[in-house]
Amino acid sequence: MKSLVQYDIATVIRAPNITEINACIDALRKVPGVFDTNTVIILRTVS
């Protein structure tokens, strides 16, 4: 049964490519206690 409590946490991930970003997101989803995630990706070039 899912808990009705929802927490909002923002995470900033920096990676050289989308494959690495996806790997980070997949790892976050495997954290014990994480039942669901909502992912928003904002792409930005840092110079």
RAQUIWO-V635170 format. One line per field, one symbol per residue. psi: psi as a letter, one per 40 degrees, with the letter a starting at -180 (. if undefined). A space follows every 50 residues. Layout:
BEGIN
psi=???
END
This chain:
BEGIN
psi=hiiehhihhhhhhhieidddddddddddeehhehdiihhhhhhhhh.
END
